[in-house]
């Protein structure tokens, strides 16, 4: 692998006697990892289902190594069911370092494609609020897809600048993750094209950009709150020096801890993470002011037609017209926005003027008096809701014949069982009890309702 000479000179000065080992790491195969999604499955159970998983990632209890030359976890139905997220092992460090707890308000400021967001959501559970944001529209759409596929119901997906978020979320968050855009030096082995684009000018550009992002953070963090700043680069200008500048400009923050992962020392690529805390003694507003940050806007009422439509859907799937309400998390409200039915957290602040990709858990849409459930609704259902479904098509990813049917479903094809007759109406489709999406019964056929943008494509890796 050809690395820029100026980069190598810089790394030799930075690492000294460790430089030969660092250089040798580029000749070694990189480590591959995936992380169990605790919203759906425990790491222990996932290991039983995927025997090719190797040892745990040391800095992430939910993470595992695997041999990417032997297996392709992105081509397994469990991937589509959101049981795990494929993630470079070192990238699992920042969210683990933040130590999010259930019920907290959390911001992932530079979130796409969403791996760290899913990790934070696993720590939150179905409590509290997760705000995920990316300023790039296309990346924000990818972020939304991963949030929904992984069954996260208490998330808001935004497409905004840090400055506009700071104006809308004054002293709102308990925890903030800033996984900042960077020069990507730590990813050269994984993505060699990044090495071709590298220059000292790029490092300076990213350093200025990171400083502007960090400048917006203090206004959004409550007194006593914590933040983690992270990058996937080796550059001191983007790491320790960036942290030093932030702490010098904000005396109300203190450094809690800082860690680097080097590819010649661990099974993973390069990563940096620093945890900082707002010192409670530097008051920035009382708890009453913090509570006032939520000025609940007028909730759009759910129309009678929409209530009737989703009740009929609930009767088809669960046998009872009102059972769908019991499946929703506590601490939220169902709203109707332009024909879309969503469950929104009561923690939701006013979002007026912000670019909102999704304001809550999308249950589905109402079209001509009929309710059409979303794939996000299926994937966010708790296990008891899945078990309670009376109209369900449960396929097996373990059985060769039925795994073929699972793949057909994920490709968007119509399903047919010889001798089977499917009742009219909506059916929940699952793989070994884990929800994938919906289908409609039509006698001997099941009409596929898996969304086009989510479908299995031959040869595709994610």
C-alpha positions in Angstrom: 0.0 0.0 0.0 1.4 3.4 -1.0 1.2 6.0 1.7 1.9 9.8 1.2 5.6 10.5 2.1 4.7 13.6 4.1 2.2 11.5 6.1 4.9 8.8 6.8 7.4 11.5 7.9 4.8 13.0 10.2 3.9 9.6 11.7 7.6 8.7 12.3 8.0 11.9 14.3 4.9 11.2 16.2 5.5 7.5 17.0 9.3 7.3 17.3 10.5 3.8 18.0 6.9 2.4 17.4 6.9 3.6 13.8 8.2 0.3 12.3 5.5 -1.7 14.0 2.9 0.9 12.8 4.2 0.6 9.2 4.1 -3.2 9.4 0.4 -3.1 10.4 -0.4 -2.0 6.8 0.8 -5.4 5.6 -1.6 -7.2 7.9 -5.2 -8.1 7.1 -7.6 -5.8 8.8 -10.1 -7.0 11.5 -13.8 -7.2 10.8 -16.4 -6.8 13.5 -20.1 -6.6 14.1 -22.1 -5.6 17.2 -25.2 -7.2 18.7 -28.3 -4.9 18.8 -29.5 -5.3 22.4 -32.9 -3.8 21.4 -33.5 -7.2 19.7 -31.1 -9.8 21.0 -28.4 -10.4 23.6 -24.8 -10.9 22.6 -24.9 -14.4 24.0 -27.9 -15.4 22.0 -26.5 -13.8 18.8 -23.3 -15.9 19.3 -25.5 -19.0 19.4 -27.2 -18.1 16.2 -24.0 -17.1 14.4 -21.3 -19.7 15.4 -18.7 -18.0 13.2 -18.4 -15.1 15.7 -15.0 -15.1 17.3 -13.8 -13.3 20.5 -15.3 -10.2 21.9 -14.0 -6.7 21.0 -12.2 -5.7 24.2 -13.6 -2.2 24.4 -17.2 -3.1 23.5 -19.0 -5.9 25.4 -21.6 -6.3 22.5 -18.9 -6.5 19.7 -17.4 -9.5 18.1 -14.7 -10.2 15.6 -15.3 -12.4 12.5 -13.4 -13.6 9.5 -14.7 -11.6 6.5 -12.9 -13.9 4.1 -15.2 -16.7 5.2 -18.6 -15.2 5.9 -20.8 -12.3 4.7 -23.0 -11.2 7.5 -24.6 -8.5 5.3 -26.1 -11.3 3.3 -28.0 -13.0 6.1 -31.7 -12.5 6.9 -30.7 -11.6 10.5 -28.9 -8.5 9.2 -32.2 -7.4 7.6 -34.0 -8.1 10.9 -31.6 -5.6 12.6 -30.1 -8.2 15.0 -26.6 -6.7 14.5 -24.8 -3.8 13.0 -21.6 -4.4 11.0 -19.0 -2.0 12.3 -15.3 -1.6 12.2 -14.2 -2.7 15.7 -12.3 0.5 16.7 -15.4 2.5 15.8 -17.2 0.9 18.7 -15.1 2.8 21.2 -16.7 6.3 21.3 -20.4 5.3 22.1 -19.1 2.8 24.7 -17.1 5.5 26.3 -20.1 7.9 26.5 -21.9 5.4 28.8 -25.5 6.3 28.1 -28.2 5.2 30.5 -31.9 4.5 30.1 -34.2 7.5 30.1 -31.5 10.1 29.1 -31.6 12.6 26.3 -28.8 11.9 23.9 -27.5 13.6 20.7 -25.4 12.0 18.0 -24.4 15.2 16.2 -22.6 13.8 13.2 -24.4 10.5 13.0 -24.5 9.0 9.5 -24.4 6.2 8.6 -25.7 5.4 12.0 -23.5 2.7 13.6 -22.8 4.7 16.7 -26.4 5.9 16.9 -27.6 2.3 17.0 -25.1 1.6 19.7 -26.4 4.5 21.8 -29.9 3.4 21.2 -29.1 -0.1 22.5 -27.9 1.5 25.8 -31.0 3.7 26.0 -33.5 0.9 25.4 -37.0 2.2 24.6 -36.7 5.0 27.2 -35.5 8.5 26.9 -34.8 10.3 23.6 -32.1 9.9 20.9 -31.6 12.8 18.5 -29.5 11.8 15.5 -28.3 14.3 12.9 -26.3 14.6 9.8 -26.0 17.8 7.8 -25.8 16.0 4.4 -29.2 15.1 3.0 -28.3 11.9 1.3 -26.3 10.7 4.3 -29.3 11.6 6.6 -31.5 9.3 4.5 -29.0 6.4 5.0 -29.1 7.2 8.7 -32.9 7.0 8.8 -32.8 3.6 7.1 -30.4 2.2 9.7 -32.3 3.7 12.6 -35.6 2.0 11.3 -34.0 -1.3 10.4 -32.5 -1.7 13.9 -35.9 -1.1 15.5 -35.2 2.2 17.2 -38.5 3.8 18.2 -37.4 6.8 20.4 -35.3 8.6 17.8 -35.6 11.9 16.0 -33.7 12.1 12.7 -32.6 15.5 11.6 -30.7 17.1 8.7 -29.3 20.2 10.2 -26.2 22.3 11.0 -24.8 22.2 14.6 -25.4 26.0 14.9 -29.2 25.6 14.2 -29.4 22.7 16.6 -27.8 24.7 19.3 -30.5 27.3 18.9 -33.3 24.7 19.2 -31.9 22.5 22.0 -30.7 24.9 24.7 -29.3 22.9 27.7 -31.3 20.0 26.5 -29.1 16.9 26.4 -27.6 14.7 29.1 -25.0 13.2 26.7 -23.6 14.3 23.3 -21.5 12.3 20.9 -19.4 14.3 18.3 -17.9 11.8 16.0 -16.4 14.5 13.9 -15.6 14.4 10.1 -11.8 14.1 9.8 -8.9 13.4 7.5 -9.4 9.7 8.0 -5.8 8.7 8.6 -6.9 5.8 10.7 -9.0 4.3 7.8 -6.2 4.2 5.2 -5.9 0.4 5.4 -9.7 0.0 5.1 -10.2 2.6 2.4 -7.0 3.2 0.5 -8.5 5.9 -1.6 -8.5 8.1 1.5 -4.7 8.0 1.5 -4.7 9.3 -2.1 -6.7 12.3 -1.1 -4.7 13.1 2.1 -2.6 16.3 2.4 -1.6 18.6 5.2 -4.1 21.1 3.7 -6.8 18.5 4.3 -5.8 18.1 7.9 -6.0 21.9 8.4 -9.4 22.0 6.7 -10.8 19.3 8.9 -9.3 20.8 12.0 -11.1 24.1 11.4 -14.3 22.3 10.7 -14.1 20.3 13.9 -13.5 23.4 15.9 -16.7 25.0 14.5 -18.7 21.9 15.3 -17.4 21.7 18.8 -18.2 25.4 19.4 -22.0 24.6 19.1 -21.9 21.8 21.7 -21.7 23.7 25.1 -25.1 25.4 24.5 -26.8 22.1 24.1 -25.4 20.2 27.1 -27.1 20.4 30.5 -25.1 21.3 33.7 -23.2 18.2 34.7 -23.7 16.6 31.2 -21.0 14.7 29.4 -19.7 14.6 25.8 -17.4 12.4 23.8 -15.4 13.9 20.9 -13.9 11.3 18.5 -12.2 10.9 15.1 -10.8 8.1 13.0 -7.5 9.9 12.4 -4.0 10.0 14.0 -3.5 13.7 13.6 -2.7 15.5 16.8 -4.1 18.7 15.3 -7.5 17.0 15.0 -7.3 15.1 18.3 -5.4 16.2 21.4 -4.9 19.7 20.2 -8.5 20.0 19.3 -9.5 18.9 22.8 -7.0 21.3 24.4 -8.4 24.3 22.4 -11.9 23.4 23.4 -11.1 23.1 27.1 -9.1 26.3 27.0 -12.1 28.1 25.6 -14.6 26.5 27.9 -13.5 26.5 31.6 -16.8 24.9 32.6 -15.6 21.6 31.0 -13.1 19.1 32.4 -11.4 16.2 30.7 -12.6 12.8 32.1 -10.5 10.5 29.9 -8.8 10.1 26.5 -7.9 7.1 24.5 -6.2 6.2 21.2 -6.5 2.9 19.4 -3.5 2.2 17.1 -3.7 -0.5 14.4 -0.3 -2.0 15.5 -1.5 -2.4 19.0 -5.1 -3.6 18.7 -7.3 -5.7 16.3 -8.8 -2.6 14.6 -8.1 0.6 12.7 -7.0 3.9 14.1 -9.4 5.8 16.4 -9.3 8.6 19.0 -11.9 9.4 21.7 -12.0 12.0 24.5 -14.6 12.3 27.2 -15.4 15.7 28.7 -17.8 16.7 31.4 -19.6 20.0 32.2 -18.6 20.8 35.7 -21.8 21.2 37.7 -20.3 24.1 39.7 -20.3 26.2 36.6 -24.1 26.6 36.5 -25.6 27.2 33.1 -29.3 27.2 34.1 -31.5 25.6 36.6 -33.4 22.3 36.2 -36.6 24.4 35.8 -35.0 26.1 32.8 -33.9 22.8 31.5 -37.5 21.5 31.8 -38.7 24.6 30.0 -36.7 23.6 27.0 -39.7 21.4 26.1 -42.5 23.6 25.1 -44.8 21.0 23.8 -46.3 22.1 20.4 -49.9 21.6 19.5 -50.3 17.9 18.8 -52.0 17.2 15.5 -55.2 15.2 16.4 -55.6 11.7 14.9 -58.6 11.7 12.7 -61.5 9.4 13.2 -60.8 7.8 9.8 -57.2 7.1 10.8 -58.2 5.6 14.2 -60.7 3.3 12.4 -58.2 2.3 9.8 -55.5 1.3 12.3 -58.1 -0.5 14.5 -59.0 -2.7 11.5 -55.4 -3.4 10.8 -54.9 -4.3 14.5 -57.9 -6.6 14.3 -56.4 -8.4 11.3 -52.9 -8.9 12.8 -53.6 -9.4 16.5 -57.3 -10.2 16.6 -58.3 -7.1 18.7 -58.9 -3.6 17.3 -57.3 -1.8 20.2 -54.3 -4.0 20.9 -52.0 -1.9 18.8 -52.1 0.8 21.4 -50.7 -1.6 24.1 -47.7 -2.3 21.9 -46.4 1.3 22.0 -43.8 2.5 24.5 -44.8 4.5 27.5 -44.2 8.3 27.5 -45.3 9.1 24.0 -48.3 10.2 21.8 -49.6 9.0 18.5 -49.9 11.9 16.0 -51.0 12.2 12.4 -48.9 14.3 10.1 -49.9 14.6 6.4 -51.4 11.1 6.4 -48.5 9.6 8.4 -49.2 8.1 11.8 -46.2 8.3 14.2 -45.5 7.6 17.8 -43.6 10.6 19.2 -41.9 10.8 22.5 -43.2 13.2 25.1 -39.6 14.4 25.4 -39.9 15.8 21.9 -39.1 19.6 21.9 -40.5 22.0 19.3 -38.8 21.3 15.9 -40.2 24.3 14.1 -37.9 25.5 11.4 -35.6 22.5 11.5 -35.2 20.0 8.7 -36.9 16.9 10.1 -36.4 13.6 8.4 -38.4 11.7 11.0 -40.0 12.9 14.2 -40.7 9.6 15.8 -41.6 5.9 15.2 -43.4 5.7 11.9 -46.3 3.3 12.3 -47.6 3.7 8.8 -49.8 5.8 6.5 -53.5 6.2 5.9 -54.6 6.1 2.3 -58.2 6.2 1.2 -59.4 5.1 4.6 -57.0 2.2 4.9 -53.9 1.8 7.1 -50.6 0.7 5.4 -48.1 -0.3 8.1 -44.4 0.7 7.6 -41.5 -1.6 7.8 -40.3 0.5 10.7 -43.4 -0.5 12.6 -42.7 -4.2 12.2 -39.0 -3.9 13.0 -39.7 -1.8 16.1 -42.2 -4.2 17.6 -41.3 -5.7 21.0 -41.1 -9.5 21.2 -44.4 -9.9 23.0 -46.1 -8.1 20.1 -44.6 -10.5 17.6 -45.7 -13.5 19.6 -49.2 -12.1 20.0 -49.7 -11.8 16.2 -52.4 -14.2 15.0 -51.7 -13.4 11.3 -48.0 -14.1 11.0 -45.7 -15.8 8.4 -42.7 -17.1 10.3 -39.9 -18.3 8.1 -36.7 -20.0 9.2 -33.3 -18.7 8.2 -31.9 -22.0 9.5 -33.8 -24.2 7.2 -32.4 -24.4 3.6 -35.8 -24.5 2.0 -37.3 -21.7 4.1 -34.2 -19.6 4.0 -34.8 -19.5 0.3 -38.3 -18.2 1.0 -36.8 -15.5 3.4 -34.5 -14.3 0.6 -37.4 -14.3 -1.8 -39.3 -12.1 0.6 -36.4 -9.8 1.1 -36.1 -9.5 -2.7 -39.7 -8.3 -2.8 -41.1 -11.4 -4.5 -44.6 -12.8 -3.9 -44.6 -15.9 -1.6 -46.5 -19.1 -2.1 -46.7 -22.2 0.1 -48.1 -25.3 -1.5 -51.3 -26.2 0.2 -51.3 -23.0 2.3 -54.2 -20.6 2.3 -53.6 -17.1 3.7 -56.4 -15.2 5.3 -57.1 -11.8 3.8 -55.5 -8.8 5.4 -52.1 -8.0 6.8 -49.6 -10.6 8.0 -46.4 -10.0 10.0 -43.4 -11.7 8.3 -40.7 -12.9 10.6 -37.4 -14.9 10.4 -37.1 -17.3 13.3 -39.4 -15.0 15.3 -37.6 -11.8 14.4 -39.7 -9.3 12.4 -38.8 -8.4 8.9 -41.9 -6.6 7.5 -45.4 -7.1 6.2 -47.3 -9.0 3.6 -51.0 -9.2 2.5 -52.9 -12.4 2.4 -54.5 -13.4 -1.0 -55.6 -17.0 -0.8 -52.6 -19.2 -1.7 -50.4 -16.1 -2.1 -48.8 -13.6 0.2 -48.3 -10.3 -1.6 -45.0 -8.8 -0.6 -44.9 -5.4 1.1 -41.2 -5.2 1.8 -40.1 -1.6 0.9 -38.2 -1.3 -2.4 -35.3 0.7 -1.0 -34.6 -2.0 1.6 -34.5 -5.1 -0.6 -31.9 -7.8 -1.0 -29.8 -7.3 -4.1 -27.6 -10.1 -5.4 -23.9 -9.2 -5.0 -24.7 -6.3 -2.8 -22.8 -5.7 0.4 -23.7 -3.1 3.0 
